Amino acid sequence: MTFNANDPSGAGGLTADIASITSAGAHALAVVTGAYVRDTAEIFDHFAFDEEAVTDQARSALEDMPVSAIKVGFVGSPENISTIAEIASDYADVPLIAYMPNLSWWEESEIDSYLDAFRELMLPQTTVLVGNHSSLWRWLLPDWPGERNPTARDIAKAAADLGVPYTLVTGVPMPDQFIDNVLATPQAVLYSEKFERFEAVFAGAGDTLSAALSALLANGHDLQAATAEALTFLDHSLDAGFHPGMGNIVPDRLFWAQADVDPEDDESGEEAGDANDDVELTSKPSLDLPPNGTTKH
């Protein structure tokens, strides 16, 4: 089950969650917590749903279907954080993956109250906290005193003090145009994977990663294997990213379904289709669908 805001641009939010969860071989129970006003370049505003609407959506689905993982994205208000935390407490044995996005587009007073509620109500129930290095640093270590940047373990320690056993820190800066992505506890780095920095700006990468991780955990992967698989899924999604509008690039979460088409074959196919528009098909077309599991994709 994922709690997130609707994103009309398709870059992030519930759109990213549903596509990523489906691609990772799980069924998405998508609870709408509000709606962004945004395009692929920036977020202009957000409208939060009433907490009763969020509760009714979630409870109705949960009374009908079992849930194997819970993802919490941006839910819009302290009231929604409270009601989701109450729902999650009834499923204490289910892993909860919390994603904290960059909220710099929002009013400062709104940010403070939202982060305070998330810290007090959601983090104590969180299994894995996911976020970009700079976002988590400014939130969890605002008075960081050192000359060096905090490491993933430093951030994981701050999260652990608030009840989070595991933290996945993305976008850790490294030399030579590389970034590191680190799953850490205060005691150790459990997994890390370096990627070469893309010369592009993406929208929706964090939702993509956290949703894929949630689905893989729901499917029974252990945390380290799920992290490795989710990071690989994100890397391929970014590599296949596309430019639907005038803003940033959107990850292609269905990269594995895109067939390589020869332009000549495509052209001839169009001509054949035009010539046979009125022909009735007497047999069903063969659909060679890929199996579930991003490794096989």
C-alpha positions in Angstrom: 0.0 0.0 0.0 1.3 3.4 -1.0 0.2 6.7 0.5 1.1 9.6 -1.8 -0.1 12.7 -3.6 -1.4 12.6 -7.2 1.0 14.1 -9.7 -0.8 15.3 -12.9 2.5 15.5 -14.8 3.2 11.8 -14.3 6.7 12.6 -13.0 6.4 11.5 -9.4 3.7 10.9 -6.7 1.3 8.1 -7.2 2.0 7.7 -10.9 5.6 6.9 -10.1 4.6 4.6 -7.3 2.1 2.6 -9.3 4.3 2.1 -12.3 7.3 1.2 -10.2 5.4 -1.2 -8.0 3.8 -2.9 -11.0 7.2 -3.2 -12.7 8.7 -4.8 -9.6 6.0 -7.5 -9.7 3.6 -6.3 -6.9 0.0 -5.1 -6.9 -0.3 -1.4 -5.8 -3.0 -0.3 -3.3 -2.8 3.4 -4.0 -4.2 5.8 -1.5 -4.5 9.4 -2.7 -3.6 11.8 0.1 -3.8 15.0 -2.0 -2.8 16.5 -5.4 0.1 18.5 -6.6 -0.2 21.5 -8.9 2.9 20.9 -11.0 4.5 20.3 -14.4 7.7 18.4 -15.1 9.8 21.4 -14.2 8.5 22.5 -10.8 5.8 22.2 -8.1 3.6 25.2 -7.8 1.2 24.1 -5.0 -0.4 21.2 -3.3 -3.9 20.4 -2.0 -4.2 17.9 0.9 -7.1 15.6 1.2 -9.0 15.5 4.5 -7.7 12.8 6.8 -11.0 11.0 6.9 -10.9 10.6 3.2 -7.4 9.1 3.5 -8.5 6.8 6.3 -11.6 5.6 4.5 -9.6 4.8 1.3 -7.0 2.8 3.2 -9.3 0.9 5.6 -11.6 -0.2 2.8 -8.7 -1.7 0.8 -7.1 -3.2 3.9 -10.3 -4.9 5.0 -10.4 -6.6 1.6 -6.8 -7.5 0.9 -3.6 -8.4 2.8 -0.7 -5.9 2.7 3.0 -6.9 2.6 4.6 -3.5 2.7 3.6 0.1 3.2 5.2 3.1 1.5 4.6 6.6 2.7 5.5 9.5 0.3 4.5 13.1 0.5 1.1 13.1 2.3 0.5 16.8 2.5 -0.4 17.6 6.1 0.4 16.7 9.8 -3.2 15.4 10.1 -2.6 12.9 7.3 0.7 11.9 8.8 -1.2 11.2 12.1 -3.9 9.1 10.5 -1.4 7.1 8.4 0.7 6.5 11.5 -2.4 5.2 13.3 -3.2 2.8 10.4 0.4 1.6 10.2 0.4 0.8 13.9 -2.3 -1.8 13.3 0.1 -3.5 10.9 3.3 -3.3 13.0 4.8 -6.5 11.4 4.6 -5.0 7.9 7.7 -3.1 6.8 7.1 0.6 6.3 9.3 2.5 3.8 9.2 6.3 4.3 10.4 8.6 1.5 11.2 12.2 2.4 11.4 14.4 -0.8 12.8 17.9 -1.1 10.2 20.3 0.2 11.9 23.5 -0.7 9.0 24.5 -3.0 6.6 24.7 0.0 6.0 27.5 2.6 8.5 27.4 5.4 5.9 27.3 8.1 4.2 24.3 6.4 7.5 22.5 6.0 8.4 22.9 9.7 5.0 21.5 11.0 5.1 18.7 8.4 8.6 17.6 9.3 7.9 17.8 13.1 4.9 15.5 12.7 6.8 13.1 10.4 9.6 13.0 12.9 7.4 12.3 15.9 4.7 10.1 14.5 6.1 8.4 11.4 9.8 7.7 12.0 9.2 5.6 15.1 7.3 3.2 12.9 9.6 3.4 9.8 11.6 0.4 8.8 13.6 2.1 6.0 13.9 5.8 5.6 14.8 6.8 2.0 16.0 10.3 0.9 18.6 12.3 -0.9 21.7 13.1 1.1 21.2 16.9 1.1 17.5 16.6 2.1 18.1 14.2 4.9 21.2 16.1 6.1 19.3 19.4 6.4 16.3 17.7 8.1 18.0 15.4 10.6 21.3 17.2 11.1 20.5 20.9 10.8 23.3 21.8 13.3 26.0 19.6 11.8 29.2 21.1 13.1 31.9 19.4 11.1 33.8 20.8 8.2 33.2 17.6 6.2 29.8 16.6 5.0 28.0 14.0 7.1 28.3 10.4 5.9 25.4 8.0 5.3 26.2 6.5 8.7 26.0 9.9 10.3 22.6 10.4 8.9 21.6 6.8 9.8 22.6 7.5 13.4 20.4 10.6 13.5 17.5 8.6 12.1 18.1 5.7 14.5 17.8 8.1 17.4 14.3 8.8 16.2 13.5 5.1 15.8 14.5 4.2 12.3 16.7 1.0 12.0 17.8 1.4 8.4 18.4 4.5 6.2 18.9 4.5 2.4 20.8 7.7 1.5 20.9 8.5 -2.2 23.0 11.0 -4.1 26.0 11.1 -1.8 28.6 13.3 -3.7 31.8 11.6 -4.7 34.8 12.7 -6.8 35.0 12.2 -10.6 31.3 12.8 -11.3 30.1 9.8 -9.3 27.4 9.6 -6.6 27.0 6.9 -4.0 23.8 5.3 -2.7 24.2 3.8 0.7 22.0 1.6 2.9 23.3 2.1 6.4 22.8 1.7 10.1 24.7 3.6 12.8 27.0 0.7 13.1 27.7 -0.3 9.5 27.2 0.2 5.7 25.1 -2.7 4.6 25.1 -2.0 0.9 26.4 0.7 -1.4 26.4 1.2 -5.1 28.0 4.0 -7.1 26.6 5.5 -10.3 28.0 7.9 -12.7 26.2 11.2 -12.4 23.8 11.8 -15.3 24.1 15.1 -17.1 20.4 15.8 -16.7 17.8 16.8 -14.1 15.2 14.2 -13.3 11.8 14.5 -11.7 10.4 11.5 -9.7 13.6 9.5 -9.0 13.0 9.3 -5.3 9.5 8.0 -5.6 10.6 5.5 -8.2 13.3 4.1 -5.9 11.3 3.9 -2.7 8.3 2.4 -4.5 10.4 -0.3 -6.1 12.1 -1.1 -2.8 8.7 -1.4 -1.2 7.4 -3.8 -3.8 10.6 -6.0 -3.7 10.3 -6.2 0.1 6.6 -7.1 -0.3 7.7 -9.9 -2.6 9.9 -11.4 0.1 13.4 -10.1 -0.8 15.7 -9.5 2.1 16.6 -5.8 2.6 20.1 -5.9 1.0 18.9 -7.8 -2.1 15.9 -5.5 -2.4 18.0 -2.4 -2.1 20.4 -3.7 -4.8 17.5 -4.6 -7.1 15.7 -1.3 -6.5 18.9 0.7 -7.3 19.4 -1.2 -10.5 15.8 -0.6 -11.4 16.2 3.1 -10.8 19.4 3.3 -12.8 17.8 1.6 -15.8 14.7 3.9 -15.4 16.9 7.0 -15.5 19.0 5.7 -18.4 15.8 5.2 -20.4 14.3 8.5 -19.2 12.3 10.6 -21.6 11.3 14.3 -22.0 7.5 14.5 -22.2 7.3 18.2 -21.7 9.4 21.4 -21.5 10.7 20.6 -18.0 12.8 17.8 -16.5 13.4 14.3 -17.7 11.0 11.6 -16.3 12.2 8.1 -15.5 10.9 5.4 -17.7 9.7 2.8 -15.2 8.6 0.5 -18.0 12.0 0.5 -19.7 11.9 -3.3 -19.9 8.7 -3.2 -22.0 10.1 -1.0 -24.8 11.0 -3.0 -27.9 13.8 -1.9 -30.2 12.1 -1.1 -33.4 13.9 -0.8 -36.7 12.7 2.4 -38.4 12.4 0.6 -41.8 10.2 -2.2 -40.1 8.1 0.5 -38.4 7.6 2.3 -41.7 6.6 -0.8 -43.5 4.4 -1.8 -40.7 2.5 1.5 -40.9 2.0 1.0 -44.6 0.7 -2.5 -44.1 -1.6 -1.3 -41.4 -3.0 1.5 -43.7 -3.6 -1.1 -46.4 -5.4 -3.5 -44.2 -7.5 -1.2 -42.0 -10.7 -3.0 -42.9 -9.3 -6.5 -42.5 -11.0 -8.5 -39.6 -8.6 -10.4 -37.4 -9.5 -14.1 -37.2 -6.9 -14.9 -34.5 -5.7 -13.2 -31.4 -2.3 -11.5 -31.6 0.6 -13.1 -29.6 1.6 -11.0 -26.6 5.1 -12.0 -25.4 4.9 -10.4 -21.9 8.0 -10.3 -19.7 7.9 -12.2 -16.4 7.7 -10.4 -13.1 11.0 -9.6 -11.4 13.3 -6.7 -12.5 16.3 -8.9 -12.8 14.7 -10.8 -15.6 13.5 -7.5 -17.1 
